[in-house]
């Protein structure tokens, strides 16, 4: 008896040590990798973890501290789980500790990555994804060990439906509000939602889906935007726009549709996992899914209509799970009506239906119909309507071959080359962003995950770097498939766990706890840091836009820069600087900070406006310039283009960029004690023909340096317009972090705008 007790005690001690080791490794990993930074989208197609300058510090006092904290945490977690498990199952501590022994396995794997770093392996996001899975798996094991049970009232369907409605409503209100703030802050672009709003406005005025800003047309001019005529837009969104004829209607509708996707997600989870609460947890994972949230907040272009297919395809998945094949086919058809390129995924949905379900004829018919729809639409109808979109789609595969047959031939004859493209790190990163938020549960249901194979392969083989970023719209079709496969994968894992761990009769809390934990961590790691306050700061730019709209009559034709155009879609005619030049428009609206689309074209348009004698400046607020046809312009350059050189406090005479002479500058008090105003004076002795901006360097008394940049002469007399002999005054107010020092040194130079923008 004594021997058995000693063995039990020794076994318990060994398991405790293993858990302490796992916690130690987790603490080490956290300490080492927290020194760097994760940036989801730096440049195009880069999803990376960046090491700190000088590399990682693998062992110091701070690292040792985190190792001690991790070991203590692992040890404490083990004994807590052992104690709670013993109470729940009425067994001895040693017997209760056996399941808790699994706790050491996952955290201990984290030590691999620092060791690989010591071997010279470059840092990537893979350790971050691994750590999310480790924490999610550990949370699942903890829930298993505690034997936690749900309160009876929380399992009631009515309660879960009520909570789902509340969560969905909160999600919608928050996302709609933030979308509106982003739009009002002018951090939403024009094309996706802007072109639809423009088409709706023209439709209300008798011009069916007319737009002046079709990017697929090689030449500017009005035309009908046929690629925006689909069922959700014409049958649902257009009537809403008739009731509320504002661009904001589209943004609110987009947020509502994505939030409604939680309903089929809930219903799939409820049916497959056999419980309303588990469906609710699955809906929570959906609402926090980072790829879905990036689809919601696409600050580059505005909400894309592809997002509207997410709840429809999820509904098709639910109907298939519920044994309603005709309803599944109906939802699948509606999905194709949202976007024609969804037909390939629907074809795969039909094939999975035919092979892995009893509805063989239904699935075969759906697959055949979707394939015909795709081939006829993209190969015959689309080229007849507009050849450019078809060529653009095929152009991203030019490295593989020309046309469908060329791509297929290269894929078959040179599989090593194709495999090298597929295995690129950017593709792997995209795949991890899709799978990890659900704990990679989808891989446990490979037949259903197979549905996304063609769409995912399209992105992987594409030569467009945007397609490899989770921020782009192409991943919309993947989201419902990942969730459909994920919940079935969790159910498959449930059966395996019951077989492996017979002591745990209900592993659902562990599985859903792991999935929700991974979703929350992915949300906090990859989405929240990207949502900066500047993205949603509506002041003062929105107030300026309001004053511009009050100035311009609604029936006017308006020429605008890219982002500002989204606020003017309900005017008589809207033309953008990335496709047009000022000509016969009634008003020209320029935003100097609008540097998103084809900024060189915007600079060219601004110079035309500044030199056109028929346009006068009628509003100058913030960084906005508004010109009106026929307005006086004799005061345009008052105080900027000077006749004589005024007295200066600090003389220079330095020649910059081989054509500009910095005569000197005056240092004046700013509007507050934390700012100064610098009036710099320049003389042109040679045409520059380039856009330069002003950079001011400050050398502070403590030896530190500060740099500030601004537009030359408030963008009204830029260096591209300078003529030999011009004397130009450039005035700028520059803010300091604290009070302005009594003494400091100043240096002023010119830099190309493109270099400053890239920094």
C-alpha positions in Angstrom: 0.0 0.0 0.0 2.8 2.4 1.0 4.6 1.5 -2.2 1.5 2.4 -4.3 1.1 5.7 -2.5 4.8 6.5 -3.2 4.4 5.7 -6.8 1.3 7.8 -7.1 3.1 10.7 -5.4 6.1 10.2 -7.7 3.8 10.2 -10.7 2.0 13.3 -9.6 5.4 15.1 -9.0 6.6 14.1 -12.4 3.5 15.4 -14.1 3.8 18.7 -12.1 7.4 19.0 -13.3 6.4 18.5 -16.9 3.8 21.2 -16.6 6.3 23.6 -15.0 8.7 22.8 -17.9 5.9 23.6 -20.4 5.2 26.9 -18.7 8.9 27.7 -18.6 9.1 27.2 -22.4 6.0 29.3 -23.0 7.5 32.1 -20.9 10.8 31.9 -22.8 8.9 32.0 -26.1 6.8 35.0 -25.1 9.8 36.9 -23.8 11.9 36.3 -26.9 9.2 37.0 -29.5 7.7 40.0 -27.8 10.9 41.8 -28.6 9.9 42.0 -32.2 6.6 43.1 -33.8 3.9 41.6 -36.0 2.7 43.7 -38.9 -0.1 42.1 -40.9 0.2 44.2 -44.0 3.5 46.0 -44.6 3.6 46.7 -48.3 1.9 44.4 -50.7 1.5 40.7 -49.8 3.8 40.8 -46.8 2.4 39.3 -43.6 5.4 39.1 -41.4 7.0 39.0 -38.0 9.9 41.5 -37.8 12.9 41.0 -35.5 14.1 44.0 -33.5 17.2 45.8 -34.7 20.2 43.9 -33.5 18.3 40.6 -33.3 16.7 38.8 -30.4 18.1 38.6 -26.9 17.6 35.0 -25.9 18.8 35.1 -22.3 19.0 38.0 -19.9 17.4 39.0 -16.6 14.1 39.9 -18.3 14.0 36.5 -20.1 14.7 34.6 -16.9 12.0 36.5 -15.1 9.4 35.4 -17.8 10.7 31.8 -17.6 10.1 31.8 -13.8 6.6 33.3 -14.3 5.8 30.8 -17.0 7.0 27.8 -14.9 5.0 29.1 -11.9 2.0 29.5 -14.1 2.3 26.0 -15.6 2.7 24.5 -12.2 -0.2 26.4 -10.7 -2.4 25.6 -13.7 -1.7 21.9 -13.4 -2.6 21.7 -9.6 -5.7 23.8 -10.1 -6.9 21.5 -12.9 -6.0 18.4 -10.9 -7.9 19.6 -7.8 -11.0 20.6 -9.8 -10.9 17.4 -11.8 -10.7 15.3 -8.6 -13.7 17.1 -7.2 -15.7 16.8 -10.4 -15.1 13.1 -10.9 -14.7 12.1 -7.3 -11.3 10.4 -7.8 -7.9 10.7 -6.1 -5.5 13.5 -6.9 -3.2 11.1 -8.8 -6.0 9.8 -11.0 -7.3 13.3 -11.6 -3.7 14.5 -12.5 -3.4 12.0 -15.4 -5.5 14.1 -17.8 -3.8 17.2 -16.6 -0.4 15.8 -17.6 -1.3 16.6 -21.2 -0.9 20.3 -20.3 2.8 20.2 -20.7 2.8 18.9 -24.3 1.6 21.9 -26.1 3.5 24.7 -24.3 6.7 22.7 -24.5 6.6 22.9 -28.3 7.0 26.6 -28.2 10.7 26.2 -27.4 11.3 25.0 -31.0 11.1 28.5 -32.4 13.7 30.3 -30.3 16.0 27.3 -31.0 15.4 27.7 -34.7 16.1 31.4 -34.4 19.5 30.5 -32.8 20.2 28.4 -35.9 19.6 31.4 -38.2 16.1 30.7 -39.4 14.4 34.0 -40.3 11.5 35.1 -38.2 8.0 34.8 -39.7 4.4 34.8 -38.5 4.4 31.0 -38.1 5.5 31.1 -34.4 2.7 33.6 -33.7 0.1 31.3 -35.3 1.7 28.3 -33.5 1.4 30.1 -30.1 -2.3 30.9 -30.8 -3.0 27.2 -31.4 -1.0 26.2 -28.3 -2.9 28.6 -26.1 -6.2 27.5 -27.6 -5.3 23.8 -27.2 -4.2 24.4 -23.6 -7.5 26.2 -22.8 -9.3 23.2 -24.2 -7.4 20.8 -22.0 -8.0 23.0 -19.0 -11.7 22.9 -19.6 -11.5 19.1 -19.9 -9.7 18.8 -16.7 -12.0 21.0 -14.7 -15.1 19.1 -15.8 -16.9 22.4 -16.1 -20.7 22.2 -16.8 -23.0 24.7 -18.2 -25.8 26.2 -16.1 -29.1 24.7 -17.2 -30.6 28.1 -18.2 -27.7 28.8 -20.5 -28.5 25.8 -22.6 -32.0 26.9 -23.4 -32.6 27.7 -27.1 -34.6 30.8 -26.3 -31.8 32.2 -24.1 -29.2 31.4 -26.8 -31.3 33.0 -29.6 -31.7 36.1 -27.4 -28.0 36.3 -26.8 -27.3 35.7 -30.5 -29.6 38.6 -31.4 -28.0 40.9 -28.9 -24.4 40.0 -30.0 -25.4 40.3 -33.7 -27.0 43.7 -33.1 -24.0 45.0 -31.2 -21.7 43.7 -33.9 -23.8 45.5 -36.6 -24.1 48.8 -34.7 -20.4 48.9 -33.9 -19.3 47.9 -37.4 -21.8 50.3 -39.1 -20.7 53.1 -36.8 -17.0 52.5 -37.5 -17.6 52.2 -41.2 -19.4 55.5 -41.2 -16.6 57.1 -39.2 -14.1 55.7 -41.5 -16.0 57.1 -44.5 -16.4 60.5 -42.9 -12.7 60.5 -42.0 -12.1 59.9 -45.7 -10.2 56.8 -45.1 -12.5 54.8 -47.3 -11.8 54.8 -51.0 -14.1 55.3 -53.9 -14.4 52.3 -56.1 -16.3 49.4 -54.5 -19.0 51.2 -52.7 -18.5 54.6 -54.4 -19.2 53.3 -58.0 -22.3 51.5 -56.8 -23.6 54.7 -55.1 -22.8 56.7 -58.3 -24.7 54.1 -60.4 -27.7 54.1 -58.1 -27.9 57.9 -58.1 -27.7 58.0 -61.9 -30.4 55.3 -62.0 -32.7 57.5 -60.0 -32.1 60.2 -62.5 -33.0 58.0 -65.5 -29.5 56.8 -66.5 -29.4 53.1 -65.5 -26.3 52.3 -63.5 -24.4 55.1 -65.3 -20.9 55.8 -64.0 -18.1 58.1 -65.2 -15.4 56.2 -63.4 -15.2 52.7 -64.8 -11.7 51.5 -64.1 -12.0 48.7 -66.6 -12.6 51.1 -69.5 -9.3 52.1 -71.2 -10.7 55.5 -72.1 -12.6 57.8 -69.7 -16.3 58.4 -70.4 -19.8 57.6 -69.2 -21.1 54.1 -69.4 -23.2 51.4 -67.7 -21.4 49.5 -65.0 -22.8 46.0 -65.8 -20.6 44.2 -63.2 -22.6 45.8 -60.5 -26.0 44.6 -61.7 -26.6 41.6 -59.4 -29.6 40.5 -57.3 -28.5 41.9 -53.9 -27.8 45.3 -55.4 -30.7 45.8 -57.7 -33.4 43.9 -55.7 -32.5 44.7 -52.1 -29.9 47.5 -51.9 -31.3 49.7 -54.6 -34.8 50.0 -52.9 -33.0 50.9 -49.7 -31.0 53.6 -51.6 -34.3 55.0 -53.0 -35.5 55.4 -49.4 -32.2 56.7 -48.1 -30.3 58.2 -51.2 -26.9 58.5 -49.5 -23.6 56.7 -49.9 -23.8 55.8 -46.2 -26.7 53.5 -47.0 -24.4 51.1 -48.8 -21.9 51.1 -45.9 -24.7 50.3 -43.3 -26.2 47.6 -45.5 -22.8 45.9 -45.9 -22.3 45.8 -42.1 -25.8 44.4 -41.6 -25.3 41.6 -44.2 -22.0 40.5 -42.6 -23.5 40.5 -39.1 -26.5 38.4 -40.3 -24.0 35.7 -41.2 -23.9 34.8 -37.5 -27.4 33.3 -37.9 -26.5 30.4 -40.2 -23.2 30.0 -38.3 -25.2 29.6 -35.1 -27.7 27.1 -36.8 -24.9 25.0 -38.2 -23.2 24.8 -34.8 -26.4 24.1 -33.0 -27.3 21.2 -35.3 -23.9 19.6 -35.7 -22.8 20.0 -32.1 -26.2 19.2 -30.7 -26.8 22.2 -28.5 -27.8 25.8 -28.8 -25.0 27.1 -26.6 -22.3 25.5 -28.9 -24.0 27.1 -31.8 -23.8 30.4 -29.9 -20.0 29.9 -29.3 -19.6 29.2 -33.0 -21.4 32.4 -33.9 -19.1 34.3 -31.5 -16.1 32.8 -33.4 -17.7 34.0 -36.6 -18.2 37.6 -35.4 -14.6 37.8 -34.2 -13.1 36.2 -37.3 -10.3 38.5 -38.5 -10.7 37.8 -42.3 -14.4 38.7 -41.9 -13.5 41.9 -40.0 -11.0 43.0 -42.6 -13.7 42.4 -45.2 -15.8 44.8 -43.2 -13.2 47.5 -42.9 -11.4 47.7 -46.3 -9.9 51.1 -45.8 -8.2 51.0 -49.2 -11.4 50.8 -51.4 -14.4 50.7 -49.2 -16.7 47.7 -48.5 -16.8 45.2 -51.4 -20.0 43.5 -52.6 -18.2 40.1 -52.4 -18.9 40.2 -48.6 -22.6 39.8 -49.3 -22.2 36.2 -50.4 -20.8 35.1 -47.0 -24.1 34.6 -45.2 -25.7 33.1 -48.3 -23.1 30.4 -48.7 -23.3 29.7 -45.0 -27.0 29.3 -45.3 -26.4 26.8 -48.1 -24.1 24.8 -45.8 -26.7 24.7 -43.1 -29.4 23.5 -45.4 -27.1 20.7 -46.6 -26.3 19.7 -43.0 -30.0 19.8 -42.2 -30.9 17.5 -45.1 -32.7 20.1 -47.3 -31.0 19.8 -50.7 -33.4 22.1 -52.6 -33.0 24.9 -50.1 -29.2 24.4 -50.3 -29.3 24.7 -54.1 -31.4 27.9 -53.8 -29.0 29.6 -51.4 -26.1 28.5 -53.7 -27.8 30.0 -56.7 -28.3 33.3 -54.8 -24.5 33.2 -53.9 -23.7 33.1 -57.6 -26.0 36.0 -58.2 -24.0 38.1 -55.8 -20.7 37.5 -57.7 -20.1 35.5 -60.9 -16.8 34.1 -59.8 -18.4 32.3 -56.9 -19.7 29.8 -59.5 -16.4 27.8 -59.3 -16.8 27.3 -55.5 -20.5 26.5 -56.0 -19.5 23.8 -58.5 -17.2 22.3 -55.9 -20.1 22.6 -53.3 -22.2 20.5 -55.7 -19.5 17.9 -56.2 -19.1 17.5 -52.4 -22.8 17.2 -52.2 -22.8 14.5 -54.9 -19.9 12.5 -53.5 -20.2 12.8 -49.7 -24.0 13.1 -49.2 -27.0 11.0 -50.2 -28.1 13.8 -52.5 -26.1 12.7 -55.5 -28.5 14.0 -58.2 -29.0 17.3 -56.6 -25.3 17.8 -56.1 -24.4 16.7 -59.7 -27.0 19.0 -61.2 -25.8 22.0 -59.1 -22.2 21.3 -60.0 -23.0 21.0 -63.8 -25.1 24.2 -63.7 -22.5 26.2 -61.8 -19.8 25.1 -64.3 -21.9 26.1 -67.3 -22.7 29.4 -65.7 -19.1 30.1 -65.1 -17.8 29.1 -68.5 -20.6 30.8 -70.5 -20.4 34.0 -68.3 -16.6 34.4 -68.3 -15.7 32.9 -71.7 -18.5 34.2 -73.8 -20.6 36.9 -72.2 -18.0 38.9 -70.3 -15.6 39.3 -73.3 -18.5 40.6 -75.4 -19.5 43.1 -72.8 -16.0 44.3 -71.9 -12.8 42.5 -73.0 -10.6 44.3 -70.4 -11.9 42.5 -67.3 -11.4 39.1 -68.9 -7.9 40.0 -70.0 -7.2 41.4 -66.5 -8.3 38.2 -64.8 -6.2 36.1 -67.1 -3.3 38.5 -66.9 -2.5 37.6 -63.3 -1.7 34.1 -64.6 0.5 35.2 -67.5 3.5 33.6 -65.8 1.8 30.2 -66.3 0.3 30.6 -69.8 -2.2 32.3 -72.0 -5.9 31.4 -71.5 -7.4 28.4 -69.7 -5.6 25.8 -71.9 -2.2 27.5 -71.6 -2.5 27.6 -67.8 -3.6 23.9 -67.7 -0.8 22.8 -70.0 1.9 24.5 -67.9 0.4 23.1 -64.7 0.5 19.6 -66.1 3.8 19.7 -67.9 5.8 21.6 -65.2 4.4 20.6 -61.8 7.6 21.5 -60.0 7.4 25.1 -61.1 3.7 25.3 -60.1 4.4 23.6 -56.7 7.1 26.2 -56.0 4.5 28.9 -56.4 2.0 27.2 -54.3 4.4 26.6 -51.4 5.5 30.3 -51.2 5.5 31.7 -47.7 2.9 34.3 -48.6 0.5 31.5 -49.5 1.2 29.7 -46.3 0.6 32.8 -44.3 -2.7 33.4 -46.1 -3.8 29.8 -45.3 -2.8 30.2 -41.6 -4.9 33.5 -41.4 -7.9 31.5 -42.6 -7.5 28.4 -40.5 -5.9 29.3 -37.2 -8.7 31.5 -35.8 -10.9 28.4 -35.5 -8.1 26.3 -34.1 -7.5 24.8 -37.6 -10.6 22.7 -37.0 -11.4 22.7 -40.7 -8.6 20.2 -41.5 -10.5 17.6 -39.5 -13.2 17.7 -42.2 -11.1 17.6 -45.4 -14.0 16.7 -47.7 -15.8 19.9 -46.9 -12.6 21.9 -46.9 -12.1 20.7 -50.4 -14.9 23.1 -51.5 -12.5 26.0 -51.3 -9.7 24.3 -53.3 -10.3 26.1 -56.7 -10.7 29.5 -55.1 -7.7 29.1 -52.9 -5.6 27.7 -55.8 -6.6 30.8 -57.8 -5.2 33.0 -55.1 -2.1 30.9 -54.7 -1.1 30.7 -58.4 -2.0 34.3 -59.1 0.8 36.8 -60.0 -1.0 39.6 -58.2 0.5 40.3 -54.8 -2.8 41.7 -53.5 -4.3 38.2 -53.8 -2.0 36.9 -51.2 -3.1 39.4 -48.6 -5.9 38.6 -46.2 -7.0 42.3 -46.5 -8.1 41.8 -50.1 -11.7 41.0 -51.1 -10.9 37.7 -52.8 -10.9 35.7 -49.6 -14.7 36.4 -49.1 -15.7 33.2 -50.8 -13.3 31.2 -48.5 -14.8 32.4 -45.2 -18.1 30.5 -45.3 -16.4 27.3 -46.5 -13.8 27.5 -43.6 -16.6 27.9 -41.1 -18.8 25.1 -42.7 -15.8 22.7 -42.6 -14.7 24.0 -39.1 -17.8 23.1 -37.2 -18.0 19.6 -38.9 -14.3 19.3 -38.1 -15.0 20.0 -34.4 -17.7 17.3 -34.5 -15.3 14.8 -36.0 -12.7 15.7 -33.3 -15.4 15.1 -30.6 -15.8 11.5 -31.8 -12.1 11.0 -31.7 -11.7 12.5 -28.2 -14.4 10.3 -26.8 -12.5 7.3 -28.2 -9.1 8.5 -26.8 -10.3 9.9 -23.5 -13.2 7.7 -22.3 -13.1 9.5 -18.9 -14.3 12.7 -20.6 -17.8 11.9 -21.8 -18.5 15.3 -23.3 -15.5 17.1 -24.9 -17.6 19.8 -26.5 -16.7 22.4 -23.8 -13.0 21.8 -24.5 -13.4 21.9 -28.3 -15.5 25.1 -28.4 -13.4 26.7 -25.7 -10.2 26.1 -27.8 -11.9 27.4 -31.0 -13.2 30.6 -29.3 -9.9 31.1 -27.5 -8.1 31.0 -30.9 -10.7 33.3 -32.4 -10.3 35.9 -29.6 -6.4 35.7 -29.8 -6.4 36.1 -33.6 -8.8 39.0 -33.3 -6.6 40.8 -30.7 -3.4 40.0 -32.5 -4.2 40.5 -36.2 -7.2 42.9 -36.3 -7.3 45.2 -33.3 -3.7 46.6 -33.8 -4.6 47.5 -37.4 -7.5 49.7 -36.4 -5.8 52.9 -35.4 -7.6 55.9 -34.1 -6.5 57.9 -37.1 -8.6 55.6 -39.3 -11.8 56.7 -37.6 -10.9 60.3 -36.7 -13.6 62.4 -38.5 -12.5 65.8 -37.4 -11.9 68.2 -38.9 -12.1 66.7 -42.4 -15.8 65.8 -42.2 -16.7 69.3 -41.3 -14.8 70.6 -44.3 -16.5 68.1 -46.6 -19.9 69.4 -45.2 -18.9 72.9 -46.0 -17.8 71.8 -49.5 -21.2 70.1 -50.1 -23.0 73.2 -48.9 -21.0 75.3 -51.4 -21.6 73.1 -54.5 -25.2 72.9 -55.9 -26.4 69.2 -56.2 -26.9 69.4 -59.9 -23.3 70.4 -60.6 -20.7 68.4 -62.4 -17.8 67.8 -60.0 -14.2 66.8 -60.5 -12.6 65.4 -57.3 -9.6 63.5 -56.0 -10.0 59.8 -55.3 -11.1 59.6 -51.6 -13.1 62.9 -51.7 -15.1 61.6 -54.6 -16.9 59.1 -52.3 -18.6 62.1 -50.6 -19.9 63.5 -53.9 -21.5 60.5 -55.6 -25.0 62.1 -55.5 -24.1 65.0 -57.8 -25.0 65.6 -61.4 -21.8 64.2 -62.8 -18.7 63.0 -60.9 -15.3 62.6 -62.4 -12.1 61.7 -60.6 -8.6 62.9 -61.0 -7.2 59.4 -61.6 -9.1 59.2 -64.9 -9.8 62.8 -66.0 -8.2 66.2 -66.2 -10.0 69.5 -65.3 -12.0 70.7 -68.3 -15.6 71.7 -68.4 -16.6 70.6 -64.9 -18.4 73.1 -62.7 -16.3 72.5 -59.6 -12.9 71.0 -58.9 -12.3 69.5 -55.4 -8.7 68.6 -54.4 -7.5 67.0 -51.2 -3.8 67.4 -50.9 -3.5 64.4 -48.6 -5.4 62.1 -50.9 -2.4 60.0 -52.0 -4.1 56.7 -52.6 -4.8 56.2 -56.3 -2.5 57.4 -59.0 -1.2 60.4 -57.1 0.9 61.6 -60.1 -2.3 62.0 -62.1 -3.7 64.1 -59.2 -0.7 66.3 -59.3 -1.1 66.8 -63.0 -4.7 67.6 -62.6 -3.9 70.2 -59.8 -1.4 71.9 -62.0 -3.9 72.1 -64.9 -6.4 73.7 -62.5 -3.9 76.2 -61.1 -2.9 77.3 -64.6 -6.4 77.4 -66.1 -7.6 81.0 -66.2 -11.2 80.0 -66.2 -11.1 78.5 -62.7 -10.9 80.5 -59.5 -10.3 79.3 -56.0 -13.5 79.6 -53.9 -12.6 77.6 -50.8 -9.3 76.8 -49.1 -9.7 74.8 -45.8 -7.3 72.4 -44.2 -5.7 70.6 -47.1 -8.7 71.1 -49.4 -8.8 73.3 -52.5 -12.1 74.0 -54.3 -12.1 75.7 -57.7 -15.2 77.0 -59.5 -15.7 77.7 -63.2 -15.8 81.4 -63.8 -14.8 82.5 -60.3 -12.2 85.3 -60.0 -8.6 84.2 -59.5 -6.6 87.4 -59.3 -5.8 86.8 -55.6 -4.8 83.2 -56.0 -1.1 83.6 -55.1 -1.3 86.6 -52.9 1.3 86.3 -50.1 2.9 83.4 -51.8 4.4 84.7 -55.1 6.3 87.8 -54.1 7.7 90.7 -56.1 10.7 91.4 -53.8 12.7 89.5 -51.3 11.6 90.5 -47.8 14.0 90.9 -44.8 15.0 87.6 -43.3 16.3 86.7 -39.9 18.4 83.8 -41.0 20.1 84.1 -44.4 21.1 81.0 -46.4 21.7 81.3 -50.2 21.9 77.5 -50.5 21.1 76.0 -53.9 18.9 72.9 -53.7 17.8 70.5 -56.5 19.9 72.5 -59.0 17.1 75.0 -59.4 15.8 76.3 -56.1 17.7 78.8 -53.9 16.8 78.9 -50.2 17.2 82.6 -49.5 16.5 82.3 -45.8 13.8 82.1 -43.2 12.0 83.9 -40.4 11.2 82.1 -37.1 7.9 83.4 -35.7 5.8 82.4 -32.7 3.1 79.8 -33.4 -0.5 79.9 -32.3 0.3 78.0 -29.1 3.4 77.7 -26.8 4.0 74.3 -28.3 4.5 75.4 -31.9 6.5 77.7 -34.1 5.9 79.2 -37.5 8.6 79.2 -40.1 8.4 81.5 -43.2 10.9 80.3 -45.7 11.8 82.2 -48.9 12.8 80.6 -52.1 14.0 81.8 -55.5 13.8 79.8 -58.7 16.6 80.1 -61.2 15.9 77.0 -63.2 12.7 75.0 -63.9 12.4 72.0 -61.6 9.7 69.9 -63.3 9.3 67.8 -60.2 7.1 67.8 -57.1 9.1 68.7 -54.0 8.0 69.0 -50.4 9.6 70.9 -47.6 11.5 69.0 -44.8 12.5 71.0 -41.7 15.1 69.5 -39.3 15.4 70.7 -35.7 18.5 70.1 -33.5 17.3 70.4 -29.9 19.3 71.4 -26.9 19.5 67.8 -25.5 21.1 66.6 -28.7 18.0 65.0 -30.1 16.6 65.7 -33.5 13.0 66.3 -34.8 11.8 66.3 -38.4 8.7 67.8 -39.9 7.5 67.9 -43.5 4.8 69.9 -45.3 3.5 70.8 -48.7 5.3 73.6 -50.6 3.4 76.9 -50.4 0.2 75.2 -49.2 0.1 73.2 -52.5 -1.1 76.4 -54.3 2.2 77.2 -55.9 4.1 73.9 -56.1 7.6 73.5 -57.5 6.1 72.0 -60.7 4.9 75.5 -61.6 7.9 77.5 -60.6 9.4 79.7 -63.3 12.9 81.3 -63.3 12.9 84.5 -61.3 10.0 83.6 -59.0 10.3 84.5 -55.4 8.1 82.1 -53.3 7.1 82.4 -49.7 6.4 79.1 -47.9 4.8 79.3 -44.5 4.2 76.4 -42.1 3.3 76.0 -38.4 5.2 73.1 -36.8 4.1 71.5 -33.5 6.5 70.2 -30.8 5.7 67.4 -28.4 6.2 69.8 -25.5 7.0 73.4 -25.1 9.2 75.0 -27.8 12.8 75.1 -26.5 14.4 78.5 -26.1 17.2 77.6 -28.4 17.5 75.1 -31.3 19.0 74.9 -34.7 17.1 74.6 -38.0 17.9 73.2 -41.4 15.5 73.2 -44.4 15.6 71.1 -47.5 13.5 69.8 -50.4 12.6 66.2 -51.0 10.6 64.5 -53.7 7.1 63.8 -52.6 7.3 60.2 -53.7 10.2 59.5 -51.3 8.4 61.2 -48.4 5.3 59.2 -49.2 7.1 55.9 -49.3 8.5 56.6 -45.8 
